[in-house]
């Protein structure tokens, strides 16, 4: 059953690639498991949709979690660069289980109403300041894990988002220095229970955003030097193969640098922290009539250069 499920996933993954697989020298860091390995390992994805190089086999002194890897900064990144340049064995994608590139971060910071076209969709003014909320780290799951519909909600919705991963600790960070604190980028699915977000819990967004499994991330942490321009990437979401969101990160109201500068006034950023930067238009709740996820649906969230995550709804 597991093998056939994995095969189906691989087929869907290959079909989902609008931006075709090419072996690359880009740094695509992953956390993964494999039947012959004990516990999670760090690896390099060999291009968008490629196999995995086991970094811990290349250098057994490397940490086995992304957060610890990022905490060590240039020392560990230089090892990963050496591994990328070497001709190392590649584990086939079908033989590994991808975990979220970051698990158990200190914080998951989220941004509301951060796409100009998403504001237009709701007939609301573009915010003058970033609208910040959060998800608990317990909501994070892997790029191909299932999203579980909670019995407490009847209005679970999709949101594709560009996620920023912090690589260096900082507080009161200037916008001009912000990118020095960024490790890279990944794809996020900000699953949202609209009834709890918009009507319950005093209209505070937290509970509607943070049910277990409501934050799929992945497949890889693509380092910032491997992304040409994070604010000019095609971004889309498909539900059961139908495109429901299609935009570009150039529609973001507040870019990565501004968000880091704004949020770091209030909190200290730590390596591994994740920032979900907002979603484009096309979410289910603003359709007429509204459309919500149901058991059996498959959601694909894809961002150019970063990859695609595929989550079955159960």
N, C-alpha and C positions, 0 to 999 in steps of 0.2 A: 504493500500500500504506500509506504513511504517513498519507495523508488519510483512508482508510477506517478505519485504526486509531484515528486521532484522533476520528473521528465516533463509533465504538463507545464510546470512552472518555467522550465528552461525553454520550452517551445513558445510559451507566451512572452517570455523575456525577449527572445530573438525576434518575434513578430513585432514587439513593441518598439524596437529600435528604429526610430525615424532617422537618427543620426548614427550611421552604420559603424559597426565595430572595426576599429583599427588598432593593432598593437601600438602602444605608445610609450614614450619616455616620461609621460606625466606621472606625477606622484599621486597615487590613489591608495590611501591607507585604509585597511579594513580590519575588523575584528571578526574572527571566524572560528568554527569548530569543525572537526573531521573525525570520522569513526576511529581512526588509528592514533588520534592525539588525545591527551588528557587535558580537559578544560579548554577555555578560550585561548586563542593565539592571535598575534598580530601578523598581518600580511600586507602584501601589495597586490592590488588588482591589476592585471596586465592589460590595461586598456578598458574602455567602457564595454562591459559584457564579456571580458576575458577571464582567464583562470587566475589562480592565486599563488603567489610566491610566499612561502612561510618564512617570515622575518626572524622568528625565534629559532628556527633551524640554522639560518645563516649566521646569527650571533646569539647564542644561548644566554648572554648577559643582558639582553634587552628585556624590558618589562613586558608582561603579557596583556596589559590593559592600555587602552589609548590614553586615558587620563595620565597615567604614570609616564607613558612615552612622551606626551606633550610637556609634562612638568620638567623633563630633563632637557628640553629645548634643542639647541643646535647639536649637542652631543649625540642624541638618538637620531635626529633627522639626517645627520651626515652618514650614519650607518645605513639608513634606509636608501640614501642616494647611492651608496656603494653597491648595495644589493640590486638596485634598479639597473646599474651599469653592468653588473656581472651576468653571465649566462647561467641562470639558476633553474633548477627543476620547477615546473609549474604544475600545481594541482588542478585537474580539470574542475570546472565550475560545478559540474554535476556531483562531485564528490565532497563538496564542502557545504556547510550551513553558514550563511552570512548572518552575523549579529549586527545590531546597530553599531555604527562606527564609534559612537560614544555611549557608554552605559553609566548610569549613576553619576551624572554631573552634579556639581554643587547647585546649579540652578538652570532652569529652562525659562528664558525670557521670551515673551511673545509681543507682537506689535499688531494692533488693530487698525483697520482702515488705512492701510499704507500703500494702496495702489490707487492712482488717480481714477482709472477706469472702474474700479470697485466702488469708489465713492459715488461716481456718476450713476452706477447701477442702482444705488440706494437713494438717489436724490438727496444726498447730504453734502455739506461743504467739506472741502479738503481740510484735514486737521492742521492747526497752526503749530501744535506741539505733538510729539509722538504719544500715541495711546498705548500704555504698557499694561500687560497682565502677565500671568504665568501659568505654566502647567507643572505638576509635580513630576519629578524624575521617574517615578513608578509607572508613568504612562508610556514610557519609551519601550518600543519593541523593534525587532529587526525589519529589514527591507522587504522580506517576503513572508512575514508572520501574519497571522489572522487578526482582523479587527473584530472584537467581540461586542455585539449589540447588548447594552445593559438593559435588563428588564425595567429599569426605572425611567427609561426614555423611549419615546416614540418618534423622535425627530432628530435622528443622527445624520449628519451632513458631512460633505467632503470639502477639503481646502488644500490645494497644493501650495507649498511655500519653499522659498530659498532659505536654508538654514546656514547660519554663520557659526563656526566653532572657534572659541577663544584658545589661543596658544600661550598667552603670557599674562601673568597677574597684573592688575592695574586698577587704580581709582582716580577719579578726576582726570580722565584721559582726554587730551585735546583731539579734536577731529583730525587735525593734521598728523597726529601721531597714531591714530587708531589702527591703521592697517598693520602696524608693527605688533599689535596685540592679537592679530587674527592668525589662526593656523590654516584655516581653509573653509571649504563650503561643502554642503551636502543637500540632499533632497529630503524634505519633510512633508508629512501628511498631517495637518492639524485637524484631526477628526473632532467634530463639535456636536454636542447635544443641544440643539437650539432651544428646546423647551426650558432646559435648566439655565442656558446662557441668557435668554431674553425675557423670561417670565418668572422663573423661580429664583430662590436664593437672593431676594432683593435686587434682582437684575445684575448682581455681581457675576462676572463671567467665569470665575475659577472652576466651579464644580462642573459646569457644562463642558469644560475643555479638558478635564483631567481624569476622566474615567480610565481604568486600566486599559491598555492597548491603544489609547487615543493619540499616540505620537510615534508612528513608524518613521524611522530614519534610515538613510543609506543611499545606495549600497556602500559608497566609499566616502571617506573624507578626502576631497580633492584639494591639495595644498594650493594656497593663494597664487603661487608662482606658476601653477599649471592652468590657471583660468585666465583667459585673455582679458575679459572685462566682466566682472560679476554683475554689473548693472546694465548689461546688454545681452541677456540670454533668453532664448525662447523658453517659455514655461507653460506646461499644459497638464490637464487632468482628464482621464478617460474613465467612464463608468460603463462596464460591460462592452468596451470597445468604442463607445460613442464619446466624441470629444465634448466635454462640458465646460472646461476652462481652457482658454488659449490666449496668451498675452506675452509680454516681454518684461523682464525685470527693469527695463528703462522707464517703466510706469511707476516705479516706487517713489513715494513722496519723500521719505527720509531714507537716504542711502546708508550703507553699512557704517561709514565713518561717523555720520551724525547720530545714528542710534547708539553706538558705543559711547560717544561723548555724552549724550543725554543720560543714558542709564547709569553710567559710571559716576555721575554726580551723587547717586543714591546708594549704590552698592559697589562692592569690590568684585571685579571679574577675576575668575580663576581659570587656569588651563582646563579645558574640557567643557566649560560652560557653553550652552547652546542658545542662539538667538534665532527665533522664527520671525522672519521679516515681513510677514503679511501675505495676503492672498489676492489674486486677481479676480475679476468678475466671473460669474457663471455658477456660483454656489446654488445648492438646491432650494434653500429657504426663500430666495428672492425670485424663484420661477413662479409663473402663474399657470396652473396652481403649483404650490410648493412640491418639491420632490425630495424624498429622503431615502437613505440607504436601507436595503432590506437583506435578509438572510440569502446567501447565494450570490450576491453582487460581487464583482471584482473591480477594484479601483487601481488604476495605474497613474502614478504621479511622475512626471518626467521633466527634467530640466536639461537643456542643451549643455554639452560638455561634462555634466555631472552624472547623468544616468537616469535610470527608471527604477521605481520601487512598485511592487505589485502586492496588493493586500486583499485577500478574500474576506468577505464579511460573513460572520457566523453568529 
